[in-house]
Amino acid sequence: MKVIVTIDGELLVSNVASRGLQGQKEAVEKIVGSLSDLLQAEHKITIVHGNGPQVGNMLFRGEIASHAVPPVPLDVCGADTQGATGYFLQQSLQNLLRRKGLKREVTAVVTQVLIDETDPAMAAPIKGVGPFFDVERAQKYGNTRGWKFIMVPGRGQQRAVPAYLPRQILEINSIRCLMENKTIVICGGGGGVPVRYDAHGQLTGVEAVVNKSHTATLLANEVQADTIIFVSQWEKIRQAFPQIVKDEYIRFTLTELKEFIDQRKDELTDSMYLKLQASCKFLATPGKFICIIPPEQLEGVLNQECGIQLISDPE
């Protein structure tokens, strides 16, 4: 079975900011430990991860050092955090495989995702990234750097960038080849680095973000996977699905899921709404399965007896 495991970025950092990179490494090791059953079942596995907190930390460090070094472009931040988080995941997975006596390779792929800048529905700067500023600093950066800002109540002004949907995963052939050879692939971190073709037909980075849930479903379709596991914090799952009880499960068909989204779209967070919208597209093909699950229940995911289970409509 081909499985896409998508892990929220908040699960890959420590709750204690002072733990820094060591805390991030420990958080990754904890998540990877929960994947043990999936690994031992020898499924073809690809891991997609979020990078929101990691990019935020990188932008914050850049702001502190802005008197000495120029700001790092957002696309480079995405590639940088793909590399670092991919390294932590890769090494932790290799150590787990070695402990279990399993001989499988693990590879992290810095992934570029083609976006469509001409899409007017996506071009508006709506996604907040990085640290918060007072009005004076925001105006300065708006004038000198061309940044756009949104006001976050109680926190201040935050830089806002477009949030695009992925059109094409540029490294898909390499990912597919690795996956077919049973290599565990880590890719599409943060939804992938957003890129476009310029007037000369050359690839160039875009100062924007890409939704990782849509990248995960695009990836799943491209490699012909029939299962996606979204790993998210229990609090976020409970907020979106207040009727669920921990250690139990709720199952929705595609039709039921669409009705649920219509009923609760005003209460859903942006990230969960996008996750469910991406799920609807994936489930439009018969025989597909998605599970939204907290990390502590990952060991039971193969039994399909926990989490939010989403399935295609019966044929």
C-alpha positions as CSV (number, residue, x, y, z in Angstrom):
1,M,0.0,0.0,0.0
2,K,1.2,3.5,-0.8
3,V,0.7,5.9,2.1
4,I,1.2,9.7,2.3
5,V,1.8,10.8,5.9
6,T,1.4,14.6,6.4
7,I,2.6,16.0,9.7
8,D,1.7,19.5,11.0
9,G,4.7,21.7,11.6
10,E,3.6,22.5,15.2
11,L,4.2,18.8,16.0
12,L,7.8,19.1,14.9
13,V,9.0,21.8,17.3
14,S,9.2,21.9,21.1
15,N,6.5,23.7,23.2
16,V,9.4,25.3,25.1
17,A,11.0,27.9,22.9
18,S,14.3,27.8,24.8
19,R,14.9,24.2,23.7
20,G,15.7,25.5,20.2
21,L,16.9,23.0,17.7
22,Q,17.5,20.3,20.3
23,G,13.8,20.6,21.2
24,Q,12.9,20.3,17.5
25,K,15.0,17.2,17.2
26,E,13.3,15.6,20.2
27,A,9.9,16.5,18.9
28,V,10.7,14.8,15.6
29,E,12.0,11.7,17.3
30,K,8.8,11.4,19.3
31,I,6.6,11.6,16.1
32,V,8.9,9.2,14.2
33,G,8.6,6.7,17.1
34,S,4.8,6.7,16.6
35,L,5.3,5.6,12.9
36,S,6.9,2.3,14.0
37,D,3.9,0.1,13.0
38,L,3.6,1.7,9.6
39,L,7.3,1.2,8.9
40,Q,7.2,-2.5,10.0
41,A,4.2,-3.1,7.7
42,E,6.6,-2.3,4.8
43,H,4.2,0.1,3.1
44,K,5.5,2.5,0.5
45,I,5.6,5.7,2.6
46,T,6.2,9.3,1.7
47,I,6.2,12.0,4.4
48,V,5.1,15.6,3.9
49,H,5.6,18.0,6.8
50,G,4.6,21.5,7.7
51,N,7.2,24.3,8.4
52,G,5.2,27.3,9.6
53,P,6.9,27.5,13.1
54,Q,10.3,26.8,11.6
55,V,10.0,29.5,9.0
56,G,8.7,31.8,11.7
57,N,11.7,31.2,13.9
58,M,14.0,31.7,10.9
59,L,12.4,35.1,10.0
60,F,12.5,36.1,13.7
61,R,16.3,35.4,13.8
62,G,16.7,37.4,10.6
63,E,14.9,40.3,12.1
64,I,17.1,40.3,15.2
65,A,20.2,40.3,13.0
66,S,18.8,42.8,10.4
67,H,21.3,45.4,11.4
68,A,24.1,43.2,10.1
69,V,22.7,40.9,7.4
70,P,20.0,41.4,4.7
71,P,16.6,39.6,5.1
72,V,16.4,36.0,3.8
73,P,13.8,35.7,1.0
74,L,10.8,33.6,1.9
75,D,11.4,31.0,-0.8
76,V,14.9,30.5,0.6
77,C,13.4,30.1,4.1
78,G,11.2,27.4,2.8
79,A,14.1,25.5,1.2
80,D,16.2,26.0,4.3
81,T,13.6,24.6,6.6
82,Q,12.8,21.7,4.2
83,G,16.5,20.8,4.5
84,A,16.8,21.1,8.3
85,T,13.5,19.4,9.1
86,G,14.1,16.8,6.4
87,Y,17.5,16.1,8.0
88,F,16.0,15.6,11.5
89,L,13.3,13.3,10.1
90,Q,15.7,11.4,7.9
91,Q,18.1,10.7,10.7
92,S,15.5,9.8,13.2
93,L,13.8,7.4,10.7
94,Q,17.2,5.8,10.0
95,N,17.9,5.3,13.7
96,L,14.4,3.7,14.2
97,L,14.8,1.4,11.2
98,R,18.2,0.3,12.5
99,R,16.8,-0.4,16.0
100,K,13.9,-2.5,14.4
101,G,16.3,-4.4,12.2
102,L,14.6,-3.0,9.0
103,K,16.7,-2.4,5.9
104,R,15.1,0.6,4.1
105,E,16.6,3.7,2.8
106,V,15.4,7.2,3.7
107,T,15.8,10.2,1.5
108,A,14.8,13.9,1.9
109,V,14.0,15.8,-1.3
110,V,14.0,19.6,-1.4
111,T,10.9,20.1,-3.4
112,Q,9.8,22.9,-5.7
113,V,6.1,23.4,-6.5
114,L,5.0,25.4,-9.5
115,I,2.3,27.9,-8.7
116,D,0.1,30.1,-10.9
117,E,0.7,33.8,-10.0
118,T,-1.9,34.9,-12.5
119,D,-4.7,33.3,-10.5
120,P,-6.5,36.4,-9.0
121,A,-8.1,34.2,-6.3
122,M,-4.7,33.4,-4.9
123,A,-2.7,36.5,-5.4
124,A,-4.0,38.5,-2.4
125,P,-1.6,38.7,0.5
126,I,-3.6,36.9,3.2
127,K,-1.2,34.6,5.0
128,G,0.7,36.0,8.0
129,V,4.3,35.0,8.3
130,G,7.2,35.9,10.7
131,P,7.4,38.2,13.7
132,F,5.0,41.0,14.7
133,F,5.8,44.7,14.4
134,D,4.5,48.0,15.6
135,V,2.9,50.4,13.1
136,E,6.0,52.5,12.6
137,R,8.2,49.5,11.8
138,A,5.5,48.0,9.5
139,Q,5.3,51.3,7.6
140,K,9.1,51.4,7.2
141,Y,9.2,47.8,5.8
142,G,6.3,48.6,3.6
143,N,8.2,51.5,2.1
144,T,11.7,50.0,1.9
145,R,10.9,46.3,1.2
146,G,7.5,46.5,-0.4
147,W,6.0,44.2,2.2
148,K,2.2,44.0,2.9
149,F,0.9,43.7,6.4
150,I,-2.2,42.5,8.3
151,M,-3.3,43.5,11.7
152,V,-3.4,40.6,14.3
153,P,-5.4,41.7,17.3
154,G,-3.4,41.7,20.5
155,R,-0.1,41.0,18.7
156,G,0.5,43.8,16.1
157,Q,1.3,44.0,12.4
158,Q,2.5,40.9,10.6
159,R,3.8,40.5,7.1
160,A,1.3,39.0,4.8
161,V,2.0,37.0,1.6
162,P,-0.1,35.1,-1.0
163,A,-1.1,31.6,-0.2
164,Y,-1.1,29.5,-3.5
165,L,-2.4,26.1,-4.4
166,P,0.2,23.8,-6.0
167,R,-0.1,23.2,-9.8
168,Q,2.8,20.9,-10.3
169,I,5.5,19.1,-8.2
170,L,8.7,19.5,-10.2
171,E,10.6,16.6,-8.6
172,I,7.7,14.2,-8.9
173,N,9.5,11.7,-11.2
174,S,12.4,11.4,-8.7
175,I,9.9,11.0,-5.8
176,R,7.9,8.4,-7.7
177,C,11.1,6.4,-8.6
178,L,12.3,6.5,-5.0
179,M,8.9,5.4,-3.6
180,E,8.6,2.5,-6.1
181,N,11.9,1.2,-4.8
182,K,10.6,1.3,-1.2
183,T,12.7,4.3,-0.2
184,I,10.9,6.3,2.5
185,V,10.7,9.8,0.9
186,I,10.5,13.1,2.8
187,C,9.3,15.8,0.5
188,G,7.0,18.7,-0.1
189,G,8.0,20.4,3.2
190,G,5.7,23.4,3.9
191,G,3.8,22.6,0.8
192,G,7.0,22.9,-1.3
193,V,9.0,25.9,-2.3
194,P,6.8,28.1,-4.5
195,V,8.3,28.8,-7.9
196,R,7.3,30.2,-11.3
197,Y,8.7,30.5,-14.8
198,D,9.9,34.0,-15.6
199,A,9.6,35.8,-19.0
200,H,12.7,34.0,-20.2
201,G,11.4,30.5,-19.2
202,Q,13.7,30.3,-16.1
203,L,12.6,29.0,-12.8
204,T,12.6,31.6,-10.0
205,G,11.3,31.6,-6.4
206,V,8.2,33.4,-5.3
207,E,7.7,35.2,-1.9
208,A,4.6,33.2,-0.9
209,V,3.5,30.0,0.8
210,V,1.8,26.9,-0.6
211,N,-0.8,24.9,1.3
212,K,0.8,21.6,2.3
213,S,-2.6,19.7,2.5
214,H,-3.2,20.4,-1.2
215,T,0.4,19.4,-2.0
216,A,-0.1,16.2,-0.1
217,T,-3.2,15.3,-2.1
218,L,-1.6,16.3,-5.4
219,L,1.4,14.1,-4.5
220,A,-0.9,11.2,-3.6
221,N,-2.7,11.4,-6.9
222,E,0.7,11.6,-8.8
223,V,2.1,8.5,-7.1
224,Q,-1.3,6.7,-7.1
225,A,-1.5,6.4,-3.4
226,D,-4.9,5.4,-2.0
227,T,-4.3,6.5,1.6
228,I,-3.4,9.8,3.3
229,I,-2.8,10.2,7.0
230,F,-3.0,13.8,8.3
231,V,-1.2,14.0,11.7
232,S,-2.5,17.0,13.7
233,Q,-2.7,18.1,17.3
234,W,-5.6,16.6,19.2
235,E,-6.8,20.0,20.3
236,K,-7.2,21.1,16.7
237,I,-9.0,17.9,15.7
238,R,-11.4,18.3,18.7
239,Q,-12.0,21.9,17.9
240,A,-13.1,21.0,14.3
241,F,-15.0,17.9,15.3
242,P,-16.4,18.5,18.8
243,Q,-18.4,15.3,18.6
244,I,-15.4,13.1,18.6
245,V,-14.2,11.2,21.7
246,K,-10.5,10.4,22.1
247,D,-9.6,6.8,21.3
248,E,-12.8,6.5,19.2
249,Y,-13.4,7.4,15.5
250,I,-15.9,9.1,13.3
251,R,-16.4,8.2,9.7
252,F,-17.6,10.4,6.9
253,T,-18.3,9.6,3.2
254,L,-17.4,12.3,0.7
255,T,-21.0,13.5,0.6
256,E,-21.3,13.6,4.4
257,L,-17.9,15.5,4.6
258,K,-19.2,18.2,2.1
259,E,-22.3,18.6,4.2
260,F,-20.2,18.9,7.4
261,I,-18.0,21.6,5.8
262,D,-21.0,23.6,4.8
263,Q,-22.4,23.4,8.3
264,R,-19.2,24.3,10.1
265,K,-17.2,26.4,7.7
266,D,-17.5,29.5,9.9
267,E,-16.1,27.6,12.9
268,L,-13.2,25.8,11.1
269,T,-9.7,27.3,11.3
270,D,-8.1,28.1,8.0
271,S,-5.7,25.2,8.2
272,M,-8.4,22.6,8.9
273,Y,-10.8,24.1,6.3
274,L,-8.0,23.7,3.7
275,K,-7.3,20.2,4.9
276,L,-10.9,19.2,4.4
277,Q,-11.2,20.9,1.1
278,A,-8.1,19.1,-0.2
279,S,-9.6,15.9,1.2
280,C,-12.7,16.4,-0.8
281,K,-10.7,16.6,-4.1
282,F,-8.8,13.4,-3.2
283,L,-11.9,11.5,-2.2
284,A,-13.6,12.3,-5.5
285,T,-11.8,9.2,-6.9
286,P,-13.4,5.9,-5.7
287,G,-11.5,3.7,-3.2
288,K,-9.6,6.5,-1.4
289,F,-9.1,6.8,2.4
290,I,-8.0,9.6,4.6
291,C,-7.4,9.7,8.4
292,I,-7.0,12.8,10.5
293,I,-5.4,11.7,13.7
294,P,-3.3,12.9,16.6
295,P,0.2,11.5,16.9
296,E,-0.5,9.4,20.0
297,Q,-3.0,7.3,18.0
298,L,-0.8,6.6,15.1
299,E,0.0,3.1,16.2
300,G,-3.6,2.1,15.6
301,V,-4.2,3.9,12.3
302,L,-3.8,0.7,10.3
303,N,-6.8,-0.9,12.1
304,Q,-9.0,2.1,11.1
305,E,-10.4,2.3,14.6
306,C,-9.4,5.9,15.6
307,G,-9.4,9.5,14.4
308,I,-11.5,11.2,11.7
309,Q,-11.9,8.7,8.9
310,L,-12.9,10.1,5.4
311,I,-13.8,7.7,2.6
312,S,-15.0,8.0,-1.0
313,D,-18.6,7.7,-1.7
314,P,-19.7,4.1,-2.4
315,E,-19.7,3.3,-6.1
